[in-house]
Amino acid sequence: MTLTKTQESEVTATIQAYATAYQKKDIKTLSAIFSPDISGFGSGPDEVISNHKDFIRQMKRDLIQATVLSVEFFDRKIAGDGRVAWTTSKSTITFTVDGSRKQTLHGRSTMVLRNTGSRWIIEQLHFSLPYGEQSEGQSFPGA
């Protein structure tokens, strides 16, 4: 299944709008980009999103706790059928906490987007960090 070039560009624009709104702490735009039925996971053990209310609560928590300097999605793969699209990418979030030194999270992201007929909205989101205790080339820690 493949998207048209236009659809792929629209999906990319939605993902970029998410990155920009997150960096600018723009809750209104974030709210509009994500589905009322959004679900997903962040990297923390308590970062579980079951609905739009959970999502907004998580976004507010993130944006209160840090100053986000940049959000980037790269090595992106996008596929879909025109009604739904799914993406995988590597991602970085560069931030400071209380004016501390700049830090960067190097993670992985997946998203599922739905075409409403007039725009794409994000239905599912997952951000994770590679497990630091698992050696490269090994499928399980301690192996």
N, C-alpha and C positions, 0 to 999 in steps of 0.2 A: 504494500500500500504506500502510496506516495501523495504528498501534498503538491499543489501547484506552487510555482515560484512565488506568486502573490500571497498565497496562504502561508507559506513558510516565512515570508517577510513580515506578515501580520503577527504570526506567533512570536517571532524574534522581537518585534516592536513591543509586544505585551510583556515579554520577559524583561526587556530593557526598561520599560515603564515601571515595572516592579522594582528593579534595582535602583532606579533614580528616586522613586518615591520613598523607598526604605532609607536611602542616604539622606534625603531631605526631611525625614521624619514627617512625611505627608500622609497621615492616617486616612484622610478623606479619599485620596487617590488609591491607596492600598485597599481600602474597603470596596471601591468600585471595580478594581481589577480582579478581585477574588470572589468566587461564587458564594451565594448564601449557604450552600451546602459544602463548603470547603472542608477537607479533612487532610490530615498529614502529621508529620513528625518533624521536630527540630532536633538538634544534637544533644540537648540535655535530657536526663531521664524523666523529667516532668513535663517536657515540651510535647504534649499530645494535643492535637487540634481535632475536635469532633464536629465543630460547626463554626459559623461566622463569628459568634460571640467569643468563642475560645480563641479564634484567630486574632481578633482585635485586641483581646486581653494580652495575648502573647506579643503582638507587635508593640503595644504600648510598653510592656515590660522591657522588651529589647531596647527600645528607643530611649527609655528613661535611664537605663543602666550604662549606655555607652554613646559616644559620638562616633558615628559611622563615617569614615572618610571615603571609602569606595566599596562597591559591590560589583564583582565581575563574574560572568559566566563564560567559559571558554571550552574549547574542544567539544563543542555542542553537537549533538546528533538530534535531529528532529524528524519525526515520521508521523503519519496519520492518514485518515481517509477523507478529510474535508469537513467532517462533523466533529471529529475528535483528533487531537494531536498529543503526542507524548515526546518528552525531551529527556535527555540525560546530558549532564555536563560536569566538568570540574568547576569549582567556584572558589572565589576568595572573598573574604570580608575583612577589610582593614579598618581598625577602630582604635579609639583610646577610651579608657575608663578614668573618670575624674582627672583628666589632664595628664595621665600617666604616659609612658612611652608608647609609641605606635606598635600595635600588634596585628598579626594577620592570621586568620583561620583559613586553612587550606582544606576545603571539603569537597563533597560530591552532592549534586542536586538532581532530583528527578521532579518532573511536573507533568500533570495531565491537564490539558486545556480543552474547553468546549467552545465550538463556534455557535454563537447565539443567533446568527444570521446578520448581525450588524457589527459584531466584534468578538474577540476571543476572551474568555475569562478562565482563570485558573481554578480548577476543581480539586486538584490534589497536589500536595507539596511535600517533598521530603528532602531534608538537609542532614547530612551525616559527615562525621569525621572518621578517617581510617583509624582502626584500633591500633594504638601505639605499641602494644605489647605483642603484636603478631608480626613475626619476621617476614620480610619479603620472600616470596616463593613458598610460603607455608600457608595452608588453609586454616590452621587452628593455632591459637597461642600455645607456646610450649612444645610445639612439634619439631 
